[in-house]
Amino acid sequence: MRFVAAALTLALLSGCASTKPGEERLAAQDPLEGFNRGVWAFNDAADTVLVKPTTTVYRTVTPKPARRGLSRLLSNLSEPFSAINNVLQGKPDRAGRNLGRFLVNSTIGVGGLADHATGFGLEPAEEDFGQTLASWGANGGPYLVLPLLGPSTLRDGVGSGVGMLTNPYRVAIRESNLSNTLKLAETGAEIIIIRSDM
């Protein structure tokens, strides 16, 4: 969390950019342009120097079946949060699918390394808090580039922040007795797995 706060502060300080007279119309569409440019530069540098090289090593040394299993594991861990968001959106049937997928894949799928739920007809029903806000009528708001997460909107950025604080999986990690080093390592591993999937 401190890393994200530091990245936001850095992006705010480095994101000051002047608008030329011919760019007023574009500036109205992107009122956070200076901030977005700073965050984009930070993201690009972080990806070039750290994330992409680490991802390349991960893809080189980790067999494809293991990478697929780890991606499924992360997906399985997000099912309870998707269920919560489906309930908040008034979609109890989809929430039931999320919980069914989590139960099946956490047990016979060995924690989610295998996706047996899809074979049983329980199709994914992914939702996040940004989508919940949209279902409640919240406007997307201006374009926003998030540190390490990339392009978004202000609404979805708020949704991502709420997800970081309230996702049951993240709460469990945060409240666990793991050392801060292990917590950071878990977050780093998650970033590498997501980057690898891209």
MITITI-664756 format. One record per residue (C-alpha): x, y, z; residue in three letters. Coordinates in nm, 3 decimals, always signed. Example, Ala and Ser with C-alpha at 12.3 -4.5 7.8 and 13.67 -1.06 7.14 Angstrom:
2
px / py / pz / resn
+1.230 / -0.450 / +0.780 / ALA
+1.367 / -0.106 / +0.714 / SER
//
This chain:
198
px / py / pz / resn
+0.000 / +0.000 / +0.000 / MET
+0.290 / +0.235 / +0.078 / ARG
+0.432 / +0.160 / -0.266 / PHE
+0.108 / +0.265 / -0.438 / VAL
+0.092 / +0.584 / -0.228 / ALA
+0.455 / +0.665 / -0.313 / ALA
+0.389 / +0.599 / -0.682 / ALA
+0.085 / +0.829 / -0.679 / LEU
+0.285 / +1.104 / -0.507 / THR
+0.570 / +1.066 / -0.757 / LEU
+0.326 / +1.075 / -1.047 / ALA
+0.156 / +1.388 / -0.912 / LEU
+0.488 / +1.568 / -0.872 / LEU
+0.619 / +1.464 / -1.213 / SER
+0.291 / +1.503 / -1.397 / GLY
+0.282 / +1.880 / -1.439 / CYS
+0.247 / +1.954 / -1.809 / ALA
+0.138 / +2.275 / -1.978 / SER
-0.139 / +2.279 / -2.234 / THR
-0.075 / +2.442 / -2.572 / LYS
-0.355 / +2.663 / -2.719 / PRO
-0.458 / +2.402 / -2.980 / GLY
-0.501 / +2.134 / -2.713 / GLU
-0.789 / +2.287 / -2.510 / GLU
-1.048 / +2.051 / -2.659 / ARG
-0.836 / +1.745 / -2.581 / LEU
-0.761 / +1.880 / -2.232 / ALA
-1.136 / +1.900 / -2.165 / ALA
-1.157 / +1.528 / -2.247 / GLN
-0.854 / +1.451 / -2.031 / ASP
-0.852 / +1.699 / -1.740 / PRO
-0.597 / +1.480 / -1.560 / LEU
-0.355 / +1.485 / -1.852 / GLU
-0.051 / +1.601 / -1.653 / GLY
-0.107 / +1.339 / -1.384 / PHE
-0.179 / +1.068 / -1.644 / ASN
+0.139 / +1.146 / -1.837 / ARG
+0.345 / +1.125 / -1.518 / GLY
+0.192 / +0.791 / -1.419 / VAL
+0.230 / +0.659 / -1.773 / TRP
+0.600 / +0.751 / -1.767 / ALA
+0.639 / +0.580 / -1.428 / PHE
+0.455 / +0.269 / -1.552 / ASN
+0.663 / +0.257 / -1.869 / ASP
+0.989 / +0.287 / -1.675 / ALA
+0.882 / +0.028 / -1.417 / ALA
+0.777 / -0.213 / -1.692 / ASP
+1.096 / -0.162 / -1.892 / THR
+1.337 / -0.186 / -1.598 / VAL
+1.170 / -0.437 / -1.368 / LEU
+0.836 / -0.593 / -1.460 / VAL
+0.897 / -0.704 / -1.819 / LYS
+1.247 / -0.851 / -1.756 / PRO
+1.120 / -1.038 / -1.449 / THR
+0.819 / -1.162 / -1.647 / THR
+1.048 / -1.282 / -1.925 / THR
+1.252 / -1.485 / -1.674 / VAL
+0.930 / -1.621 / -1.519 / TYR
+0.799 / -1.731 / -1.862 / ARG
+1.137 / -1.887 / -1.947 / THR
+1.180 / -2.094 / -1.631 / VAL
+0.816 / -2.176 / -1.550 / THR
+0.650 / -2.446 / -1.765 / PRO
+0.328 / -2.344 / -1.939 / LYS
+0.106 / -2.581 / -1.732 / PRO
+0.243 / -2.426 / -1.410 / ALA
+0.185 / -2.072 / -1.541 / ARG
-0.171 / -2.166 / -1.640 / ARG
-0.229 / -2.315 / -1.293 / GLY
-0.103 / -2.003 / -1.114 / LEU
-0.324 / -1.782 / -1.332 / SER
-0.623 / -2.002 / -1.245 / ARG
-0.530 / -1.981 / -0.877 / LEU
-0.544 / -1.600 / -0.887 / LEU
-0.872 / -1.615 / -1.075 / SER
-1.016 / -1.852 / -0.815 / ASN
-0.912 / -1.621 / -0.531 / LEU
-1.114 / -1.339 / -0.696 / SER
-1.440 / -1.540 / -0.704 / GLU
-1.566 / -1.432 / -0.356 / PRO
-1.516 / -1.063 / -0.443 / PHE
-1.698 / -1.116 / -0.774 / SER
-1.981 / -1.280 / -0.576 / ALA
-2.005 / -0.977 / -0.347 / ILE
-2.019 / -0.743 / -0.646 / ASN
-2.280 / -0.955 / -0.822 / ASN
-2.497 / -0.937 / -0.507 / VAL
-2.448 / -0.559 / -0.491 / LEU
-2.560 / -0.541 / -0.854 / GLN
-2.873 / -0.746 / -0.785 / GLY
-2.749 / -1.057 / -0.968 / LYS
-2.783 / -1.340 / -0.713 / PRO
-2.770 / -1.612 / -0.981 / ASP
-2.429 / -1.492 / -1.097 / ARG
-2.313 / -1.461 / -0.734 / ALA
-2.418 / -1.824 / -0.685 / GLY
-2.204 / -1.922 / -0.984 / ARG
-1.907 / -1.740 / -0.830 / ASN
-1.947 / -1.923 / -0.501 / LEU
-2.003 / -2.255 / -0.678 / GLY
-1.688 / -2.203 / -0.886 / ARG
-1.490 / -2.113 / -0.574 / PHE
-1.613 / -2.422 / -0.387 / LEU
-1.547 / -2.664 / -0.676 / VAL
-1.212 / -2.521 / -0.780 / ASN
-1.088 / -2.480 / -0.421 / SER
-1.157 / -2.845 / -0.346 / THR
-1.121 / -3.080 / -0.642 / ILE
-0.936 / -2.810 / -0.834 / GLY
-0.663 / -2.808 / -0.566 / VAL
-0.704 / -2.450 / -0.452 / GLY
-0.789 / -2.332 / -0.801 / GLY
-0.487 / -2.467 / -0.989 / LEU
-0.737 / -2.654 / -1.209 / ALA
-1.071 / -2.522 / -1.336 / ASP
-1.318 / -2.808 / -1.296 / HIS
-1.610 / -2.568 / -1.238 / ALA
-1.630 / -2.470 / -1.605 / THR
-1.654 / -2.837 / -1.698 / GLY
-1.950 / -2.866 / -1.459 / PHE
-2.126 / -2.580 / -1.639 / GLY
-2.036 / -2.307 / -1.388 / LEU
-1.918 / -2.037 / -1.627 / GLU
-1.717 / -1.740 / -1.492 / PRO
-1.918 / -1.434 / -1.382 / ALA
-1.640 / -1.185 / -1.306 / GLU
-1.737 / -0.847 / -1.161 / GLU
-1.548 / -0.573 / -0.981 / ASP
-1.649 / -0.269 / -0.779 / PHE
-1.605 / -0.035 / -1.077 / GLY
-1.873 / -0.236 / -1.258 / GLN
-2.088 / -0.219 / -0.945 / THR
-2.058 / +0.159 / -0.941 / LEU
-2.154 / +0.164 / -1.310 / ALA
-2.463 / -0.048 / -1.238 / SER
-2.559 / +0.205 / -0.971 / TRP
-2.544 / +0.478 / -1.235 / GLY
-2.203 / +0.629 / -1.159 / ALA
-2.052 / +0.806 / -1.460 / ASN
-1.715 / +0.676 / -1.576 / GLY
-1.555 / +1.014 / -1.525 / GLY
-1.231 / +1.126 / -1.685 / PRO
-0.960 / +0.903 / -1.826 / TYR
-0.715 / +0.794 / -1.557 / LEU
-0.385 / +0.604 / -1.569 / VAL
-0.326 / +0.403 / -1.252 / LEU
+0.020 / +0.315 / -1.117 / PRO
+0.115 / -0.034 / -1.238 / LEU
-0.248 / -0.104 / -1.336 / LEU
-0.257 / +0.115 / -1.647 / GLY
-0.542 / +0.292 / -1.827 / PRO
-0.877 / +0.322 / -1.654 / SER
-1.144 / +0.577 / -1.567 / THR
-1.188 / +0.766 / -1.243 / LEU
-1.486 / +0.541 / -1.154 / ARG
-1.292 / +0.221 / -1.222 / ASP
-0.989 / +0.364 / -1.041 / GLY
-1.206 / +0.411 / -0.732 / VAL
-1.333 / +0.056 / -0.787 / GLY
-0.977 / -0.076 / -0.798 / SER
-0.894 / +0.105 / -0.474 / GLY
-1.201 / -0.037 / -0.301 / VAL
-1.106 / -0.381 / -0.433 / GLY
-0.755 / -0.353 / -0.286 / MET
-0.903 / -0.270 / +0.053 / LEU
-1.206 / -0.501 / +0.066 / THR
-1.139 / -0.806 / -0.154 / ASN
-1.157 / -1.099 / +0.094 / PRO
-0.837 / -1.247 / -0.049 / TYR
-0.647 / -0.922 / +0.001 / ARG
-0.794 / -0.874 / +0.349 / VAL
-0.676 / -1.225 / +0.441 / ALA
-0.323 / -1.149 / +0.317 / ILE
-0.318 / -0.812 / +0.495 / ARG
-0.444 / -0.956 / +0.825 / GLU
-0.223 / -1.265 / +0.814 / SER
+0.089 / -1.312 / +1.025 / ASN
+0.310 / -1.307 / +0.715 / LEU
+0.608 / -1.076 / +0.728 / SER
+0.596 / -0.757 / +0.522 / ASN
+0.863 / -0.908 / +0.296 / THR
+0.641 / -1.207 / +0.217 / LEU
+0.339 / -0.981 / +0.162 / LYS
+0.539 / -0.771 / -0.085 / LEU
+0.669 / -1.087 / -0.253 / ALA
+0.310 / -1.211 / -0.296 / GLU
+0.206 / -0.880 / -0.452 / THR
+0.510 / -0.886 / -0.680 / GLY
+0.434 / -1.243 / -0.787 / ALA
+0.076 / -1.144 / -0.864 / GLU
+0.195 / -0.853 / -1.081 / ILE
+0.432 / -1.083 / -1.271 / ILE
+0.161 / -1.346 / -1.328 / ILE
-0.086 / -1.084 / -1.454 / ILE
+0.182 / -0.927 / -1.677 / ARG
+0.270 / -1.271 / -1.812 / SER
-0.095 / -1.338 / -1.901 / ASP
-0.099 / -1.014 / -2.101 / MET
//
